[in-house]
Amino acid sequence: MQPIVKLYDCELKDFNERERAFTATASTEAIDRDGDILRANGWKLKNYKKNPVVLWGHDAGSLPIAKAKDIRIEDNKLKFRPQFATAEQNPFAEQVFQMFKAGFLRAFSVRFDPIESEDRELTEAEKAKYGNYWRKPQEYKSLELLEISAVNVPANPEALKSPAMHDFIVKSYMASNIKLFPGIDIPKIDKIENLATTEFDFTDDLKEKREKLEKLLRDKELKKAEQSIDEEIANLEKEIAAEKSIEELQNKLNILQVGITGLIKK
């Protein structure tokens, strides 16, 4: 299964200018916008603690901006204390720290590998909200933390989350390029690996549009044929007129030749 990304508007506390750190809540067990729940006691942190870097926007190709200290589960929340690099170590990290301190930034994003999950039992209200969603809301019971990133997203009183990254990429691309996928029911594609084997339904509206397009193409071909015939007729008329002029000229020459011959004989 592909790694999943969830974005959170965090609770930030205990800013320490000297330590360049503060306490943040990285995730909770609140139902997120996808209807998912991340169980706090399911977090596997052992491997992450070996290299607890904090990135900017999941950019693993750039230098880290901080390291995660004191990462723990507390009150059914995943908490940690990001300690930011100094201005000398990473000037960008200094900017990010000051933006958090001033309240312009408030969000972190966790990326994790789901180990164990199951479809959630939905309430009637949730069925109305997520019933037509393109994948079933999940309860993640076991998940391994891969990395934490500071992210530039708007503040929100609830958790700000994205769908699974691979699902999000497919859905976003197809939604922004829907003309390339006529008739595709996007919600039926729940995994990128299913894209090649998904059976797509074509709506009646699409069938009507296709029939109209085919008719227009036929009409266009007929108009092309008519135009070609008209051009051929015009060319033939020009040729006939030219030939007629030549013929008339030939007749005049013949008459003139007869006249000249008669004069010579006299």
C-alpha positions in Angstrom: 0.0 0.0 0.0 1.2 3.5 -0.8 2.2 5.9 1.9 -0.6 8.2 3.2 -0.3 11.9 4.0 -2.5 13.7 6.5 -2.3 17.4 7.1 -3.1 18.9 10.5 -3.7 22.4 11.8 -1.7 21.9 15.0 -1.9 22.9 18.6 1.3 24.7 19.3 2.6 25.4 22.9 5.6 26.2 24.9 7.7 28.3 22.5 11.3 28.4 23.6 13.4 31.0 21.8 16.7 29.8 23.2 16.0 26.1 22.4 14.2 27.1 19.1 11.5 24.6 19.9 7.9 24.3 20.8 5.4 21.5 21.5 3.1 20.4 18.6 0.2 17.9 18.2 0.9 16.1 15.0 -2.3 14.0 14.9 -5.4 13.1 16.9 -8.1 10.4 16.7 -10.6 12.9 15.4 -12.5 11.9 12.3 -10.8 13.7 9.5 -12.3 15.1 6.3 -12.0 11.8 4.5 -13.9 10.1 7.3 -10.7 8.3 8.4 -9.5 7.7 12.0 -5.9 7.3 13.0 -5.7 5.3 16.2 -3.0 6.9 18.5 -2.0 3.6 20.0 -1.3 2.2 16.6 1.6 4.5 15.8 4.9 2.7 15.2 7.7 5.2 16.0 10.8 3.0 16.5 12.3 3.5 13.0 11.4 7.2 12.8 13.1 7.9 16.1 16.3 6.6 14.5 16.3 9.6 12.1 13.6 12.1 13.4 14.0 14.8 10.8 11.3 17.4 10.2 11.1 18.5 6.5 9.4 21.3 4.7 6.5 20.2 2.5 7.8 16.5 2.3 10.8 17.6 0.3 13.3 14.9 1.1 15.7 16.4 -1.4 16.3 19.5 0.7 18.0 19.9 4.1 15.8 19.3 7.1 14.5 22.3 8.9 14.2 20.7 12.4 14.4 17.4 14.3 11.6 15.9 16.2 12.3 15.5 20.0 10.2 13.9 22.6 7.8 12.3 20.2 5.2 10.4 22.1 1.6 9.3 22.4 -0.3 11.4 25.0 -4.0 11.8 25.6 -4.7 9.8 22.4 -2.6 12.3 20.4 0.7 12.1 18.6 2.8 14.8 20.1 6.4 16.0 19.4 8.7 18.9 20.0 10.3 20.2 16.8 13.7 21.8 17.4 14.6 24.1 14.5 18.0 24.5 12.9 19.8 27.8 13.5 20.0 30.6 10.9 23.6 29.6 10.3 22.8 26.0 9.8 19.8 26.6 7.6 18.5 30.1 6.9 15.2 28.8 5.6 14.6 26.9 8.9 15.0 30.2 10.7 12.3 31.7 8.5 9.9 28.8 9.2 10.5 29.0 12.9 9.8 32.7 13.0 6.6 32.1 10.9 5.4 29.5 13.4 6.2 31.8 16.3 4.3 34.7 14.8 1.3 32.5 14.0 1.5 32.6 10.3 2.2 28.9 10.1 0.3 26.4 12.2 0.3 23.1 10.3 2.3 19.9 10.2 1.8 16.9 8.0 2.5 13.2 8.9 3.3 10.7 6.2 2.9 7.0 7.2 2.7 3.5 5.9 -0.6 1.8 6.9 0.0 -1.6 8.4 -3.5 -2.5 9.5 -6.8 -0.9 8.6 -10.4 -1.7 8.1 -13.5 0.0 6.7 -15.3 2.1 9.3 -18.8 1.5 10.4 -20.5 4.8 9.5 -23.4 6.5 11.2 -26.4 7.6 9.2 -25.0 11.1 9.1 -21.6 9.9 7.9 -23.3 7.7 5.3 -25.0 10.8 3.9 -21.6 12.6 3.9 -19.3 9.8 2.7 -21.7 7.4 1.1 -20.8 8.6 -2.4 -17.1 9.1 -1.6 -14.7 7.5 -4.0 -13.2 5.3 -1.3 -14.5 3.9 1.9 -13.4 5.7 5.1 -10.8 3.8 7.0 -9.9 3.1 10.6 -6.1 2.9 10.7 -5.3 0.6 13.7 -1.6 0.2 13.0 0.6 2.6 11.1 4.3 3.4 10.8 5.4 7.0 10.9 7.7 7.8 8.0 8.3 11.5 8.4 6.8 14.8 9.7 6.8 18.0 7.6 5.9 21.6 8.3 3.5 22.6 5.6 2.1 25.9 4.3 -1.7 25.3 4.6 -4.4 27.6 5.9 -5.3 27.3 9.6 -8.5 25.4 10.3 -10.2 24.6 13.7 -10.3 21.0 12.6 -7.6 18.7 11.2 -6.7 19.5 7.6 -6.0 16.3 5.7 -5.5 15.0 2.2 -6.5 11.6 0.9 -3.9 8.9 0.4 -1.2 10.5 -1.7 -1.5 8.1 -4.7 -5.3 8.4 -4.7 -5.0 12.2 -4.4 -2.7 12.4 -7.4 -4.9 10.3 -9.6 -8.1 12.1 -8.6 -6.6 15.6 -8.9 -5.0 14.9 -12.3 -8.1 13.4 -13.7 -10.3 16.1 -12.3 -8.1 18.8 -13.8 -7.9 17.0 -17.1 -11.5 15.6 -17.3 -11.7 16.2 -21.0 -9.1 13.6 -21.5 -11.3 11.0 -19.8 -14.8 11.4 -21.2 -17.4 9.4 -19.4 -15.1 8.2 -16.6 -16.8 8.0 -13.2 -13.8 9.2 -11.2 -15.1 8.0 -7.8 -14.8 4.4 -9.0 -11.0 4.6 -9.1 -9.8 3.9 -5.6 -6.2 3.0 -6.3 -3.7 4.0 -8.9 -2.9 0.4 -9.7 -6.6 -0.1 -10.6 -6.5 2.6 -13.2 -5.6 0.3 -16.0 -8.2 -2.3 -15.2 -11.1 -0.1 -14.1 -14.2 -0.5 -16.2 -15.7 2.9 -17.0 -19.3 3.6 -17.7 -20.4 6.0 -20.4 -23.4 8.1 -19.6 -26.4 8.6 -21.9 -25.4 12.3 -22.1 -22.0 11.2 -23.4 -23.5 8.8 -25.9 -25.7 11.7 -27.3 -22.6 13.9 -27.5 -20.7 11.2 -29.4 -23.6 10.6 -31.8 -23.7 14.4 -32.4 -20.0 14.5 -33.0 -20.2 11.6 -35.5 -23.0 13.4 -37.3 -21.0 16.6 -37.5 -18.0 14.8 -38.8 -20.2 13.2 -41.5 -21.7 16.5 -42.4 -18.2 18.0 -42.5 -17.0 15.3 -44.9 -20.1 15.9 -47.1 -19.4 19.7 -47.1 -15.8 18.9 -48.0 -17.0 16.7 -50.9 -19.5 19.4 -52.0 -16.7 22.0 -51.9 -14.4 19.7 -53.8 -17.2 19.2 -56.5 -17.8 22.9 -56.7 -14.1 23.6 -57.2 -13.9 20.9 -59.9 -17.0 22.4 -61.6 -15.4 25.8 -61.5 -12.2 24.5 -62.9 -14.0 22.7 -65.7 -16.0 25.8 -66.6 -12.8 27.7 -66.8 -11.2 25.1 -69.0 -14.3 24.9 -71.2 -14.3 28.7 -71.6 -10.7 28.6 -72.5 -11.2 25.8 -75.0 -14.1 27.7 -76.4 -12.1 30.8 -76.9 -9.4 28.8 -78.6 -12.0 27.1 -80.8 -13.5 30.5 -81.8 -10.0 31.8 -82.5 -9.3 28.8 -84.7 -12.5 29.3 -86.7 -11.5 33.0 -87.2 -8.1 31.9 -88.4 -9.6 29.3 -90.7 -11.8 32.0 -92.3 -8.9 34.4 -92.6 -6.8 31.7 -94.2 -9.5 31.0 -96.8 -9.7 34.7 -97.5 -6.0 34.9 -98.0 -5.9 31.9 -100.2 -8.7 33.4 -102.5 -6.7 36.7 -102.8 -3.6 34.8 -103.8 -5.4 32.9 -106.6 -6.8 36.1 -108.0 
